[in-house]
Amino acid sequence: MFKSTILKHITKHRMQKTKELIKKKEYKISEISYMVDYKNPQHFTVAFKKFYGVLPSSVI
């Protein structure tokens, strides 16, 4: 019906928020990972790279 799972929808929302926060340059990547509810910055980096195809540090 929605052509997406709840998990994919949540991940998409988190990644969009993450990209906004990174572009503001007010926070470190590790701080942003906690702000978007990742418990481990390394897991966040892997998820970001999987979603966007680049590391979060390359967006800065």
mmJSON file of the N, C-alpha and C atoms, coordinates in Angstrom:
{"data_MODEL":{"atom_site":{
"group_PDB":["ATOM","ATOM","ATOM","ATOM","ATOM","ATOM","ATOM","ATOM","ATOM","ATOM","ATOM","ATOM","ATOM","ATOM","ATOM","ATOM","ATOM","ATOM","ATOM","ATOM","ATOM","ATOM","ATOM","ATOM","ATOM","ATOM","ATOM","ATOM","ATOM","ATOM","ATOM","ATOM","ATOM","ATOM","ATOM","ATOM","ATOM","ATOM","ATOM","ATOM","ATOM","ATOM","ATOM","ATOM","ATOM","ATOM","ATOM","ATOM","ATOM","ATOM","ATOM","ATOM","ATOM","ATOM","ATOM","ATOM","ATOM","ATOM","ATOM","ATOM","ATOM","ATOM","ATOM","ATOM","ATOM","ATOM","ATOM","ATOM","ATOM","ATOM","ATOM","ATOM","ATOM","ATOM","ATOM","ATOM","ATOM","ATOM","ATOM","ATOM","ATOM","ATOM","ATOM","ATOM","ATOM","ATOM","ATOM","ATOM","ATOM","ATOM","ATOM","ATOM","ATOM","ATOM","ATOM","ATOM","ATOM","ATOM","ATOM","ATOM","ATOM","ATOM","ATOM","ATOM","ATOM","ATOM","ATOM","ATOM","ATOM","ATOM","ATOM","ATOM","ATOM","ATOM","ATOM","ATOM","ATOM","ATOM","ATOM","ATOM","ATOM","ATOM","ATOM","ATOM","ATOM","ATOM","ATOM","ATOM","ATOM","ATOM","ATOM","ATOM","ATOM","ATOM","ATOM","ATOM","ATOM","ATOM","ATOM","ATOM","ATOM","ATOM","ATOM","ATOM","ATOM","ATOM","ATOM","ATOM","ATOM","ATOM","ATOM","ATOM","ATOM","ATOM","ATOM","ATOM","ATOM","ATOM","ATOM","ATOM","ATOM","ATOM","ATOM","ATOM","ATOM","ATOM","ATOM","ATOM","ATOM","ATOM","ATOM","ATOM","ATOM","ATOM","ATOM","ATOM","ATOM","ATOM","ATOM","ATOM"],
"id":[1,2,3,4,5,6,7,8,9,10,11,12,13,14,15,16,17,18,19,20,21,22,23,24,25,26,27,28,29,30,31,32,33,34,35,36,37,38,39,40,41,42,43,44,45,46,47,48,49,50,51,52,53,54,55,56,57,58,59,60,61,62,63,64,65,66,67,68,69,70,71,72,73,74,75,76,77,78,79,80,81,82,83,84,85,86,87,88,89,90,91,92,93,94,95,96,97,98,99,100,101,102,103,104,105,106,107,108,109,110,111,112,113,114,115,116,117,118,119,120,121,122,123,124,125,126,127,128,129,130,131,132,133,134,135,136,137,138,139,140,141,142,143,144,145,146,147,148,149,150,151,152,153,154,155,156,157,158,159,160,161,162,163,164,165,166,167,168,169,170,171,172,173,174,175,176,177,178,179,180],
"type_symbol":["N","C","C","N","C","C","N","C","C","N","C","C","N","C","C","N","C","C","N","C","C","N","C","C","N","C","C","N","C","C","N","C","C","N","C","C","N","C","C","N","C","C","N","C","C","N","C","C","N","C","C","N","C","C","N","C","C","N","C","C","N","C","C","N","C","C","N","C","C","N","C","C","N","C","C","N","C","C","N","C","C","N","C","C","N","C","C","N","C","C","N","C","C","N","C","C","N","C","C","N","C","C","N","C","C","N","C","C","N","C","C","N","C","C","N","C","C","N","C","C","N","C","C","N","C","C","N","C","C","N","C","C","N","C","C","N","C","C","N","C","C","N","C","C","N","C","C","N","C","C","N","C","C","N","C","C","N","C","C","N","C","C","N","C","C","N","C","C","N","C","C","N","C","C","N","C","C","N","C","C"],
"label_atom_id":["N","CA","C","N","CA","C","N","CA","C","N","CA","C","N","CA","C","N","CA","C","N","CA","C","N","CA","C","N","CA","C","N","CA","C","N","CA","C","N","CA","C","N","CA","C","N","CA","C","N","CA","C","N","CA","C","N","CA","C","N","CA","C","N","CA","C","N","CA","C","N","CA","C","N","CA","C","N","CA","C","N","CA","C","N","CA","C","N","CA","C","N","CA","C","N","CA","C","N","CA","C","N","CA","C","N","CA","C","N","CA","C","N","CA","C","N","CA","C","N","CA","C","N","CA","C","N","CA","C","N","CA","C","N","CA","C","N","CA","C","N","CA","C","N","CA","C","N","CA","C","N","CA","C","N","CA","C","N","CA","C","N","CA","C","N","CA","C","N","CA","C","N","CA","C","N","CA","C","N","CA","C","N","CA","C","N","CA","C","N","CA","C","N","CA","C","N","CA","C","N","CA","C","N","CA","C","N","CA","C"],
"label_alt_id":[null,null,null,null,null,null,null,null,null,null,null,null,null,null,null,null,null,null,null,null,null,null,null,null,null,null,null,null,null,null,null,null,null,null,null,null,null,null,null,null,null,null,null,null,null,null,null,null,null,null,null,null,null,null,null,null,null,null,null,null,null,null,null,null,null,null,null,null,null,null,null,null,null,null,null,null,null,null,null,null,null,null,null,null,null,null,null,null,null,null,null,null,null,null,null,null,null,null,null,null,null,null,null,null,null,null,null,null,null,null,null,null,null,null,null,null,null,null,null,null,null,null,null,null,null,null,null,null,null,null,null,null,null,null,null,null,null,null,null,null,null,null,null,null,null,null,null,null,null,null,null,null,null,null,null,null,null,null,null,null,null,null,null,null,null,null,null,null,null,null,null,null,null,null,null,null,null,null,null,null],
"label_comp_id":["MET","MET","MET","PHE","PHE","PHE","LYS","LYS","LYS","SER","SER","SER","THR","THR","THR","ILE","ILE","ILE","LEU","LEU","LEU","LYS","LYS","LYS","HIS","HIS","HIS","ILE","ILE","ILE","THR","THR","THR","LYS","LYS","LYS","HIS","HIS","HIS","ARG","ARG","ARG","MET","MET","MET","GLN","GLN","GLN","LYS","LYS","LYS","THR","THR","THR","LYS","LYS","LYS","GLU","GLU","GLU","LEU","LEU","LEU","ILE","ILE","ILE","LYS","LYS","LYS","LYS","LYS","LYS","LYS","LYS","LYS","GLU","GLU","GLU","TYR","TYR","TYR","LYS","LYS","LYS","ILE","ILE","ILE","SER","SER","SER","GLU","GLU","GLU","ILE","ILE","ILE","SER","SER","SER","TYR","TYR","TYR","MET","MET","MET","VAL","VAL","VAL","ASP","ASP","ASP","TYR","TYR","TYR","LYS","LYS","LYS","ASN","ASN","ASN","PRO","PRO","PRO","GLN","GLN","GLN","HIS","HIS","HIS","PHE","PHE","PHE","THR","THR","THR","VAL","VAL","VAL","ALA","ALA","ALA","PHE","PHE","PHE","LYS","LYS","LYS","LYS","LYS","LYS","PHE","PHE","PHE","TYR","TYR","TYR","GLY","GLY","GLY","VAL","VAL","VAL","LEU","LEU","LEU","PRO","PRO","PRO","SER","SER","SER","SER","SER","SER","VAL","VAL","VAL","ILE","ILE","ILE"],
"label_asym_id":["A","A","A","A","A","A","A","A","A","A","A","A","A","A","A","A","A","A","A","A","A","A","A","A","A","A","A","A","A","A","A","A","A","A","A","A","A","A","A","A","A","A","A","A","A","A","A","A","A","A","A","A","A","A","A","A","A","A","A","A","A","A","A","A","A","A","A","A","A","A","A","A","A","A","A","A","A","A","A","A","A","A","A","A","A","A","A","A","A","A","A","A","A","A","A","A","A","A","A","A","A","A","A","A","A","A","A","A","A","A","A","A","A","A","A","A","A","A","A","A","A","A","A","A","A","A","A","A","A","A","A","A","A","A","A","A","A","A","A","A","A","A","A","A","A","A","A","A","A","A","A","A","A","A","A","A","A","A","A","A","A","A","A","A","A","A","A","A","A","A","A","A","A","A","A","A","A","A","A","A"],
"label_entity_id":["1","1","1","1","1","1","1","1","1","1","1","1","1","1","1","1","1","1","1","1","1","1","1","1","1","1","1","1","1","1","1","1","1","1","1","1","1","1","1","1","1","1","1","1","1","1","1","1","1","1","1","1","1","1","1","1","1","1","1","1","1","1","1","1","1","1","1","1","1","1","1","1","1","1","1","1","1","1","1","1","1","1","1","1","1","1","1","1","1","1","1","1","1","1","1","1","1","1","1","1","1","1","1","1","1","1","1","1","1","1","1","1","1","1","1","1","1","1","1","1","1","1","1","1","1","1","1","1","1","1","1","1","1","1","1","1","1","1","1","1","1","1","1","1","1","1","1","1","1","1","1","1","1","1","1","1","1","1","1","1","1","1","1","1","1","1","1","1","1","1","1","1","1","1","1","1","1","1","1","1"],
"label_seq_id":[1,1,1,2,2,2,3,3,3,4,4,4,5,5,5,6,6,6,7,7,7,8,8,8,9,9,9,10,10,10,11,11,11,12,12,12,13,13,13,14,14,14,15,15,15,16,16,16,17,17,17,18,18,18,19,19,19,20,20,20,21,21,21,22,22,22,23,23,23,24,24,24,25,25,25,26,26,26,27,27,27,28,28,28,29,29,29,30,30,30,31,31,31,32,32,32,33,33,33,34,34,34,35,35,35,36,36,36,37,37,37,38,38,38,39,39,39,40,40,40,41,41,41,42,42,42,43,43,43,44,44,44,45,45,45,46,46,46,47,47,47,48,48,48,49,49,49,50,50,50,51,51,51,52,52,52,53,53,53,54,54,54,55,55,55,56,56,56,57,57,57,58,58,58,59,59,59,60,60,60],
"pdbx_PDB_ins_code":[null,null,null,null,null,null,null,null,null,null,null,null,null,null,null,null,null,null,null,null,null,null,null,null,null,null,null,null,null,null,null,null,null,null,null,null,null,null,null,null,null,null,null,null,null,null,null,null,null,null,null,null,null,null,null,null,null,null,null,null,null,null,null,null,null,null,null,null,null,null,null,null,null,null,null,null,null,null,null,null,null,null,null,null,null,null,null,null,null,null,null,null,null,null,null,null,null,null,null,null,null,null,null,null,null,null,null,null,null,null,null,null,null,null,null,null,null,null,null,null,null,null,null,null,null,null,null,null,null,null,null,null,null,null,null,null,null,null,null,null,null,null,null,null,null,null,null,null,null,null,null,null,null,null,null,null,null,null,null,null,null,null,null,null,null,null,null,null,null,null,null,null,null,null,null,null,null,null,null,null],
"Cartn_x":[0.821,0.0,0.878,1.892,2.742,4.058,4.317,5.53,6.808,6.704,7.863,7.524,8.566,8.341,8.47,7.993,8.114,9.588,10.406,11.831,12.485,12.14,12.696,12.236,10.996,10.471,11.196,11.4,12.107,13.551,14.209,15.589,15.68,14.768,14.764,14.624,13.716,13.504,14.755,15.363,16.589,17.711,17.875,18.955,18.735,17.5,17.217,17.54,17.151,17.441,18.953,19.631,21.075,21.764,21.373,21.991,21.798,20.611,20.347,21.293,21.431,22.28,23.752,24.204,25.599,25.876,24.961,25.17,25.186,24.553,24.573,25.95,26.741,28.104,28.161,27.112,27.077,27.48,27.454,27.7,28.709,29.357,30.238,29.362,29.924,29.197,28.729,29.584,29.203,28.027,27.992,26.863,25.581,25.678,24.506,23.983,24.886,24.436,23.57,23.946,23.136,21.828,21.865,20.666,19.586,20.006,19.029,18.812,19.195,18.861,19.668,20.912,21.816,22.622,22.733,23.452,24.961,25.386,26.798,27.144,28.079,28.441,28.933,29.586,30.043,28.854,27.817,26.623,25.948,25.962,25.404,26.163,27.489,28.314,28.028,27.906,27.593,26.218,25.231,23.871,23.843,24.567,24.626,25.244,26.357,27.034,26.138,25.438,24.531,23.387,22.889,21.753,22.157,23.251,23.662,24.816,25.552,26.675,27.967,27.954,29.158,29.215,30.405,30.551,29.97,29.487,28.945,29.952,31.212,32.243,32.426,32.019,32.165,31.062,30.026,28.923,29.282,30.192,30.573,31.158],
"Cartn_y":[-1.189,0.0,1.272,1.341,2.527,2.365,1.195,0.9,1.093,1.023,1.161,0.576,0.139,-0.358,0.809,0.609,1.638,1.934,0.899,1.08,1.939,1.692,2.487,3.938,4.144,5.498,6.237,5.579,6.178,6.49,5.558,5.767,6.957,7.047,8.169,9.492,9.542,10.759,11.115,10.123,10.354,10.876,10.296,10.693,12.106,12.467,13.821,14.832,14.519,15.387,15.491,14.364,14.325,15.241,15.16,15.972,17.461,17.837,19.227,19.678,18.839,19.177,19.273,18.379,18.404,19.694,20.095,21.297,22.572,22.557,23.725,23.931,22.867,22.904,23.372,23.086,23.477,22.341,21.118,19.948,19.019,18.228,17.169,16.029,15.211,14.069,13.146,12.902,12.01,12.586,13.892,14.515,14.358,14.538,14.396,12.968,11.997,10.596,10.329,10.9,10.737,11.521,12.679,13.515,12.833,12.031,11.33,9.896,9.651,8.414,7.18,7.381,6.243,6.128,4.93,4.698,4.645,4.375,4.192,4.988,5.926,6.721,5.892,4.763,3.915,3.321,2.918,2.385,3.477,4.683,5.812,6.035,6.021,6.246,5.192,3.946,2.857,3.08,3.446,3.675,4.864,5.921,7.108,6.759,6.04,5.656,4.741,3.842,2.943,3.736,4.736,5.518,6.496,7.26,8.305,7.915,6.855,6.431,7.173,8.054,8.802,8.858,9.14,9.29,10.623,10.698,11.953,13.102,12.794,13.837,14.463,13.795,14.352,15.351,15.406,16.339,17.73,17.779,19.057,20.009],
"Cartn_z":[0.0,0.0,0.0,0.863,0.958,0.199,-0.321,-1.092,-0.286,1.023,1.895,3.256,3.951,5.304,6.286,7.478,8.511,8.781,8.833,9.09,7.997,6.743,5.65,5.744,6.123,6.274,7.399,8.525,9.659,9.277,8.6,8.172,7.224,6.285,5.333,6.086,7.046,7.825,8.631,9.277,10.056,9.171,7.999,7.104,6.557,6.279,5.815,6.913,8.142,9.272,9.484,9.354,9.516,8.513,7.263,6.219,6.512,6.983,7.351,8.466,9.489,10.624,10.23,9.372,8.925,8.157,7.296,6.48,7.319,8.493,9.379,10.019,10.087,10.638,12.092,12.851,14.26,15.197,14.685,15.522,14.869,15.696,15.199,14.685,13.816,13.264,14.39,15.368,16.473,17.262,17.452,18.157,17.358,16.065,15.198,15.239,15.269,15.299,16.523,17.66,18.869,18.765,18.119,17.981,17.143,16.177,15.335,15.803,17.059,17.771,17.398,16.977,16.815,18.105,18.615,19.87,19.661,18.44,18.137,16.868,16.961,15.781,14.592,14.855,13.748,12.992,13.721,13.054,12.23,12.765,12.03,10.721,10.784,9.59,8.527,8.945,8.007,7.376,8.193,7.685,6.723,7.05,6.192,4.844,4.877,3.625,2.783,3.445,2.716,2.074,2.767,2.276,1.173,1.401,0.459,-0.463,-0.102,-0.942,-0.666,0.332,0.733,2.252,2.771,4.205,4.668,5.908,6.404,6.349,6.565,6.557,5.187,4.132,2.784,2.446,3.272,3.041,3.539,4.479,5.112,4.104],
"occupancy":[1.0,1.0,1.0,1.0,1.0,1.0,1.0,1.0,1.0,1.0,1.0,1.0,1.0,1.0,1.0,1.0,1.0,1.0,1.0,1.0,1.0,1.0,1.0,1.0,1.0,1.0,1.0,1.0,1.0,1.0,1.0,1.0,1.0,1.0,1.0,1.0,1.0,1.0,1.0,1.0,1.0,1.0,1.0,1.0,1.0,1.0,1.0,1.0,1.0,1.0,1.0,1.0,1.0,1.0,1.0,1.0,1.0,1.0,1.0,1.0,1.0,1.0,1.0,1.0,1.0,1.0,1.0,1.0,1.0,1.0,1.0,1.0,1.0,1.0,1.0,1.0,1.0,1.0,1.0,1.0,1.0,1.0,1.0,1.0,1.0,1.0,1.0,1.0,1.0,1.0,1.0,1.0,1.0,1.0,1.0,1.0,1.0,1.0,1.0,1.0,1.0,1.0,1.0,1.0,1.0,1.0,1.0,1.0,1.0,1.0,1.0,1.0,1.0,1.0,1.0,1.0,1.0,1.0,1.0,1.0,1.0,1.0,1.0,1.0,1.0,1.0,1.0,1.0,1.0,1.0,1.0,1.0,1.0,1.0,1.0,1.0,1.0,1.0,1.0,1.0,1.0,1.0,1.0,1.0,1.0,1.0,1.0,1.0,1.0,1.0,1.0,1.0,1.0,1.0,1.0,1.0,1.0,1.0,1.0,1.0,1.0,1.0,1.0,1.0,1.0,1.0,1.0,1.0,1.0,1.0,1.0,1.0,1.0,1.0,1.0,1.0,1.0,1.0,1.0,1.0],
"B_iso_or_equiv":[0.0,0.0,0.0,0.0,0.0,0.0,0.0,0.0,0.0,0.0,0.0,0.0,0.0,0.0,0.0,0.0,0.0,0.0,0.0,0.0,0.0,0.0,0.0,0.0,0.0,0.0,0.0,0.0,0.0,0.0,0.0,0.0,0.0,0.0,0.0,0.0,0.0,0.0,0.0,0.0,0.0,0.0,0.0,0.0,0.0,0.0,0.0,0.0,0.0,0.0,0.0,0.0,0.0,0.0,0.0,0.0,0.0,0.0,0.0,0.0,0.0,0.0,0.0,0.0,0.0,0.0,0.0,0.0,0.0,0.0,0.0,0.0,0.0,0.0,0.0,0.0,0.0,0.0,0.0,0.0,0.0,0.0,0.0,0.0,0.0,0.0,0.0,0.0,0.0,0.0,0.0,0.0,0.0,0.0,0.0,0.0,0.0,0.0,0.0,0.0,0.0,0.0,0.0,0.0,0.0,0.0,0.0,0.0,0.0,0.0,0.0,0.0,0.0,0.0,0.0,0.0,0.0,0.0,0.0,0.0,0.0,0.0,0.0,0.0,0.0,0.0,0.0,0.0,0.0,0.0,0.0,0.0,0.0,0.0,0.0,0.0,0.0,0.0,0.0,0.0,0.0,0.0,0.0,0.0,0.0,0.0,0.0,0.0,0.0,0.0,0.0,0.0,0.0,0.0,0.0,0.0,0.0,0.0,0.0,0.0,0.0,0.0,0.0,0.0,0.0,0.0,0.0,0.0,0.0,0.0,0.0,0.0,0.0,0.0,0.0,0.0,0.0,0.0,0.0,0.0],
"pdbx_formal_charge":[null,null,null,null,null,null,null,null,null,null,null,null,null,null,null,null,null,null,null,null,null,null,null,null,null,null,null,null,null,null,null,null,null,null,null,null,null,null,null,null,null,null,null,null,null,null,null,null,null,null,null,null,null,null,null,null,null,null,null,null,null,null,null,null,null,null,null,null,null,null,null,null,null,null,null,null,null,null,null,null,null,null,null,null,null,null,null,null,null,null,null,null,null,null,null,null,null,null,null,null,null,null,null,null,null,null,null,null,null,null,null,null,null,null,null,null,null,null,null,null,null,null,null,null,null,null,null,null,null,null,null,null,null,null,null,null,null,null,null,null,null,null,null,null,null,null,null,null,null,null,null,null,null,null,null,null,null,null,null,null,null,null,null,null,null,null,null,null,null,null,null,null,null,null,null,null,null,null,null,null],
"auth_seq_id":[1,1,1,2,2,2,3,3,3,4,4,4,5,5,5,6,6,6,7,7,7,8,8,8,9,9,9,10,10,10,11,11,11,12,12,12,13,13,13,14,14,14,15,15,15,16,16,16,17,17,17,18,18,18,19,19,19,20,20,20,21,21,21,22,22,22,23,23,23,24,24,24,25,25,25,26,26,26,27,27,27,28,28,28,29,29,29,30,30,30,31,31,31,32,32,32,33,33,33,34,34,34,35,35,35,36,36,36,37,37,37,38,38,38,39,39,39,40,40,40,41,41,41,42,42,42,43,43,43,44,44,44,45,45,45,46,46,46,47,47,47,48,48,48,49,49,49,50,50,50,51,51,51,52,52,52,53,53,53,54,54,54,55,55,55,56,56,56,57,57,57,58,58,58,59,59,59,60,60,60],
"auth_comp_id":["MET","MET","MET","PHE","PHE","PHE","LYS","LYS","LYS","SER","SER","SER","THR","THR","THR","ILE","ILE","ILE","LEU","LEU","LEU","LYS","LYS","LYS","HIS","HIS","HIS","ILE","ILE","ILE","THR","THR","THR","LYS","LYS","LYS","HIS","HIS","HIS","ARG","ARG","ARG","MET","MET","MET","GLN","GLN","GLN","LYS","LYS","LYS","THR","THR","THR","LYS","LYS","LYS","GLU","GLU","GLU","LEU","LEU","LEU","ILE","ILE","ILE","LYS","LYS","LYS","LYS","LYS","LYS","LYS","LYS","LYS","GLU","GLU","GLU","TYR","TYR","TYR","LYS","LYS","LYS","ILE","ILE","ILE","SER","SER","SER","GLU","GLU","GLU","ILE","ILE","ILE","SER","SER","SER","TYR","TYR","TYR","MET","MET","MET","VAL","VAL","VAL","ASP","ASP","ASP","TYR","TYR","TYR","LYS","LYS","LYS","ASN","ASN","ASN","PRO","PRO","PRO","GLN","GLN","GLN","HIS","HIS","HIS","PHE","PHE","PHE","THR","THR","THR","VAL","VAL","VAL","ALA","ALA","ALA","PHE","PHE","PHE","LYS","LYS","LYS","LYS","LYS","LYS","PHE","PHE","PHE","TYR","TYR","TYR","GLY","GLY","GLY","VAL","VAL","VAL","LEU","LEU","LEU","PRO","PRO","PRO","SER","SER","SER","SER","SER","SER","VAL","VAL","VAL","ILE","ILE","ILE"],
"auth_asym_id":["A","A","A","A","A","A","A","A","A","A","A","A","A","A","A","A","A","A","A","A","A","A","A","A","A","A","A","A","A","A","A","A","A","A","A","A","A","A","A","A","A","A","A","A","A","A","A","A","A","A","A","A","A","A","A","A","A","A","A","A","A","A","A","A","A","A","A","A","A","A","A","A","A","A","A","A","A","A","A","A","A","A","A","A","A","A","A","A","A","A","A","A","A","A","A","A","A","A","A","A","A","A","A","A","A","A","A","A","A","A","A","A","A","A","A","A","A","A","A","A","A","A","A","A","A","A","A","A","A","A","A","A","A","A","A","A","A","A","A","A","A","A","A","A","A","A","A","A","A","A","A","A","A","A","A","A","A","A","A","A","A","A","A","A","A","A","A","A","A","A","A","A","A","A","A","A","A","A","A","A"],
"auth_atom_id":["N","CA","C","N","CA","C","N","CA","C","N","CA","C","N","CA","C","N","CA","C","N","CA","C","N","CA","C","N","CA","C","N","CA","C","N","CA","C","N","CA","C","N","CA","C","N","CA","C","N","CA","C","N","CA","C","N","CA","C","N","CA","C","N","CA","C","N","CA","C","N","CA","C","N","CA","C","N","CA","C","N","CA","C","N","CA","C","N","CA","C","N","CA","C","N","CA","C","N","CA","C","N","CA","C","N","CA","C","N","CA","C","N","CA","C","N","CA","C","N","CA","C","N","CA","C","N","CA","C","N","CA","C","N","CA","C","N","CA","C","N","CA","C","N","CA","C","N","CA","C","N","CA","C","N","CA","C","N","CA","C","N","CA","C","N","CA","C","N","CA","C","N","CA","C","N","CA","C","N","CA","C","N","CA","C","N","CA","C","N","CA","C","N","CA","C","N","CA","C","N","CA","C","N","CA","C","N","CA","C"],
"pdbx_PDB_model_num":[1,1,1,1,1,1,1,1,1,1,1,1,1,1,1,1,1,1,1,1,1,1,1,1,1,1,1,1,1,1,1,1,1,1,1,1,1,1,1,1,1,1,1,1,1,1,1,1,1,1,1,1,1,1,1,1,1,1,1,1,1,1,1,1,1,1,1,1,1,1,1,1,1,1,1,1,1,1,1,1,1,1,1,1,1,1,1,1,1,1,1,1,1,1,1,1,1,1,1,1,1,1,1,1,1,1,1,1,1,1,1,1,1,1,1,1,1,1,1,1,1,1,1,1,1,1,1,1,1,1,1,1,1,1,1,1,1,1,1,1,1,1,1,1,1,1,1,1,1,1,1,1,1,1,1,1,1,1,1,1,1,1,1,1,1,1,1,1,1,1,1,1,1,1,1,1,1,1,1,1]
}}}
